[in-house]
Amino acid sequence: MKQLHKQMSSKRDEETIPMSQSSPYSPKTLKHPRSLPRSLHYLFREQRLLFILVGILIGSTFFILQPSLSRLGAAESTSLITRSVSYAVTDSPPSRSTFNSGGGGGRTGRVPVGIGRKRLRIVVTGGAGFVGSHLVDKLIGRGDEVIVIDNFFTGRKENLVHLFSNPRFELIRHDVVEPILLEVDQIYHLACPASPVHYKYNPVKTIKTNVMGTLNMLGLAKRVGARFLLTSTSEVYGDPLEHPQKETYWGNVNPIGERSCYDEGKRTAETLAMDYHRGAGVEVRIARIFNTYGPRMCLDDGRVVSNFVAQTIRKHPMTVYGDGKQTRSFQYVSDLVRTCSFNGKRSCRTLQPW
Ligand SMILES: O=C(O)[C@H]1O[C@H](OP(=O)(O)OP(=O)(O)OC[C@H]2O[C@@H](n3ccc(=O)[nH]c3=O)[C@H](O)[C@@H]2O)[C@H](O)[C@@H](O)[C@@H]1O
C-alpha cells in the first residue's frame, strides 16, 4: 500500500507540472532520466533482487531437466498404446513395438496423440439385449466408443450397468421405428425381439421393427457413410428343404404363418440392406444367426436351451416338442460376437453374408 501510495503521489506530481514548462508532446523524455535509478532502487530494496535470482535458477533447472522428462513421458504413454493396440487389433504389425525404443537412438520426444488405431464411434441398436450387450462389451473392450439404442422391450439395463461409468459408453432409450440422427462410423443393427414368445407377443410391432427400424438405420448409414451390420436369423430359411442350409439357399417360408412377422420381417430387412448396398453404396454385412445361448439370456426366453436350464433349476422335467428328431446348430454367445464384430483393420470390400 505504501508503495502504491507513493507511486500515485508521484504521478500526481507529474500531472501538476504546468504544460508550459514541459516540451510539447514529449512525456517520455521527461520520465526517462528518473526511471533507471528508480528501478535499481526498487530491485535492491526488500531483497527483490534475491527473488529474481531464485526465479531464474528455478526456470533454468526446469529447462535443463525437461528433455529427460519428455523422454520418460513418451516411454510411459507408448507402453499404454502398444498394450491397447495388441488387445484391439490382433493382427497389428509387430513393428508397433518399435515405438518403445524411446531412448535407444530413435526419435525422442512425445509420442503424438492418436498414433494407435482410430477410435471408432459405433451405434448398437438393441444393445441392452442378450446378444447386444455382449457385443457392446467386446467393442468397448477393444477401445471404441459405443452408443446403445434400446427401447427396453426385451433388453435390460442390468446387462449394461457395469458400463455406466465408462466415458466411452452412452445409452439412449429410443425405438428404432422412429428415425434418429447420430454421427457414427459403424452401425450394428440388432434391435428386434428374437425369441418366438417375444416376437409373437405383438407381431405387427415385430414386423414394423424389422422393416421400418432397418429402413431408418440404413438411411442413417447412407447419410453418415457408416458400415452396417444386420443381424438376421436362420429363420429366413423357414422350414428348410435343404440340410445343412447354405447361404445360397433361398428358404421355404410360410408368408402367412405365426412366425412370419419375424421370418418375413428379417427377409425384408435383408432385402433392404442389399438394396441400400446396390443402390446407395452402403457397405453392409448380414449375419444369419443360429440358435445362440449364454449368460444374460432370459430364463423366460422360451428357446430350448433356456427352457431346459430353467426346467432343470426348478427340478421340472425337460419338455421335448414333437418327435424330438429335430436338429439345430447352437453357438455360444462369445463365438457369435467375435465373428460379428468388424475388425477395425480388416478391409471389408467383398460383400458376403456371414
Ligand atoms: O437363432 C435362430 O436361428 C433362431 O433360434 C430360435 O429358433 P428355434 O431354433 O426354432 O428356437 P427354439 O425355441 O430354441 O427351438 C429349438 C428346437 O427345440 C425345440 N424345443 C424348444 C423348446 C422346448 O422347451 N423344447 C423343445 O423341444 C423346438 O421345438 C425346436 O425344434 C429362435 O426362437 C429364433 O428367434 C432364432 O431366430
The ligand as an SDF file (V2000), in Angstrom:
LIG
                    3D

 37 39  0  0  0  0  0  0  0  0999 V2000
  -31.2790  -68.4950  -33.8130 O   0  0  0  0  0  0  0  0  0  0  0  0
  -32.1350  -68.8430  -34.5910 C   0  0  0  0  0  0  0  0  0  0  0  0
  -31.9550  -69.1470  -35.7230 O   0  0  0  0  0  0  0  0  0  0  0  0
  -33.4700  -68.8960  -34.0750 C   0  0  0  0  0  0  0  0  0  0  0  0
  -33.4190  -69.6640  -32.9130 O   0  0  0  0  0  0  0  0  0  0  0  0
  -34.6110  -69.8380  -32.3190 C   0  0  0  0  0  0  0  0  0  0  0  0
  -35.4510  -70.6070  -33.1640 O   0  0  0  0  0  0  0  0  0  0  0  0
  -35.5350  -72.0860  -32.8480 P   0  0  0  0  0  0  0  0  0  0  0  0
  -34.2210  -72.7580  -33.0960 O   0  0  0  0  0  0  0  0  0  0  0  0
  -36.6850  -72.6720  -33.5690 O   0  0  0  0  0  0  0  0  0  0  0  0
  -35.8330  -71.9630  -31.3100 O   0  0  0  0  0  0  0  0  0  0  0  0
  -36.0430  -72.8740  -30.0950 P   0  0  0  0  0  0  0  0  0  0  0  0
  -37.2950  -72.3700  -29.4710 O   0  0  0  0  0  0  0  0  0  0  0  0
  -34.8300  -72.8480  -29.2320 O   0  0  0  0  0  0  0  0  0  0  0  0
  -36.2880  -74.3350  -30.6230 O   0  0  0  0  0  0  0  0  0  0  0  0
  -35.3040  -75.2440  -30.9770 C   0  0  0  0  0  0  0  0  0  0  0  0
  -35.9220  -76.6090  -31.0810 C   0  0  0  0  0  0  0  0  0  0  0  0
  -36.1280  -77.1080  -29.7790 O   0  0  0  0  0  0  0  0  0  0  0  0
  -37.4900  -77.4510  -29.6040 C   0  0  0  0  0  0  0  0  0  0  0  0
  -37.8720  -77.1160  -28.2280 N   0  0  0  0  0  0  0  0  0  0  0  0
  -37.9210  -75.8330  -27.8130 C   0  0  0  0  0  0  0  0  0  0  0  0
  -38.2270  -75.5330  -26.5100 C   0  0  0  0  0  0  0  0  0  0  0  0
  -38.5140  -76.5670  -25.6290 C   0  0  0  0  0  0  0  0  0  0  0  0
  -38.8160  -76.3610  -24.4360 O   0  0  0  0  0  0  0  0  0  0  0  0
  -38.4430  -77.8330  -26.0820 N   0  0  0  0  0  0  0  0  0  0  0  0
  -38.1390  -78.1330  -27.3690 C   0  0  0  0  0  0  0  0  0  0  0  0
  -38.1070  -79.2840  -27.7400 O   0  0  0  0  0  0  0  0  0  0  0  0
  -38.2600  -76.6770  -30.6500 C   0  0  0  0  0  0  0  0  0  0  0  0
  -39.4520  -77.3260  -30.9890 O   0  0  0  0  0  0  0  0  0  0  0  0
  -37.2610  -76.6110  -31.7700 C   0  0  0  0  0  0  0  0  0  0  0  0
  -37.3820  -77.7460  -32.5620 O   0  0  0  0  0  0  0  0  0  0  0  0
  -35.2890  -68.5370  -32.0150 C   0  0  0  0  0  0  0  0  0  0  0  0
  -36.5210  -68.7780  -31.4860 O   0  0  0  0  0  0  0  0  0  0  0  0
  -35.3490  -67.6580  -33.1880 C   0  0  0  0  0  0  0  0  0  0  0  0
  -35.8500  -66.4230  -32.8720 O   0  0  0  0  0  0  0  0  0  0  0  0
  -33.9790  -67.5360  -33.7590 C   0  0  0  0  0  0  0  0  0  0  0  0
  -34.0090  -66.7560  -34.8610 O   0  0  0  0  0  0  0  0  0  0  0  0
  1  2  2  0
  2  3  1  0
  2  4  1  0
  4  5  1  0
  4 36  1  0
  5  6  1  0
  6  7  1  0
  6 32  1  0
  7  8  1  0
  8  9  2  0
  8 10  1  0
  8 11  1  0
 11 12  1  0
 12 13  2  0
 12 14  1  0
 12 15  1  0
 15 16  1  0
 16 17  1  0
 17 18  1  0
 17 30  1  0
 18 19  1  0
 19 20  1  0
 19 28  1  0
 20 21  1  0
 20 26  1  0
 21 22  2  0
 22 23  1  0
 23 24  2  0
 23 25  1  0
 25 26  1  0
 26 27  2  0
 28 29  1  0
 28 30  1  0
 30 31  1  0
 32 33  1  0
 32 34  1  0
 34 35  1  0
 34 36  1  0
 36 37  1  0
M  END
$$$$
